[in-house]
Amino acid sequence: MRYFTADLHIGDKTIARWRGFDDVAEHDDVILAGLCRRVTAEDELWLLGDLCTSTVAGVTALREAIPCGRVHVVVGNHDSRAKFVTAGCFDTVDYYAEVGRVKTDGYKFIMSHYPMLDWDRAYHGSFMLHGHIHSLPTDAESGRFQEGFEAPAVGRVPSPPDRDHGGMGMRGYNAWNREHAIRRFDVGVDANGYRPVSAEELVAWLPSAVWTAAHGLPVD
């Protein structure tokens, strides 16, 4: 299976505090647990920026901790591309990436660390995946995972503060996109219960190519 996530912020004390953790090591353990319990050696993982490990050795250790056979990096604003390239343990390292075809795979994903207002094939069934904004889910009861997705098996975790407008902690961003038939999704850990999201979940949850065709728009 193909999975996506972003904004791990491993070793980042500031983000760990914002997420409600007193100890950065505990924060890192929860982030890695949510990631590694979801994927297997047969899977492919796309990391859409802000891994935040500070050294080549740290990057290598992170890659070794991820059980996926194939791992790709899309560089974020807190990352150094040279660090990932020097580590030499990722399948690809880019600032922008595309994967899939709508007609053959049922989707095409356009990937950047940053959200885009418009993107390649946006009106032909493609999806825009990103991180960066640290949005939060609308499910107030759990506070940790998007409606319809499974909670991670990492026990209870703290929740960061939220807000109802722009900036880190904006709640309901992914739900707003779906309600407005926009195929754009924040795959960051804050929006998805500290766990990667699969291609199948994204296609099922967002407005699909079927929706696009039903509205008289071309699909390619």
Beta strands, then each sheet from edge to edge (+ up, - down):
strand 1: 2-5
strand 2: 44-47
strand 3: 70-74
strand 4: 92-94
strand 5: 96-99
strand 6: 109-112
strand 7: 127-130
strand 8: 184-186
strand 9: 197-198
sheet 1: 4+ 3+ 2+ 1+ 9-
sheet 2: 5+ 6- 7- 8-
end
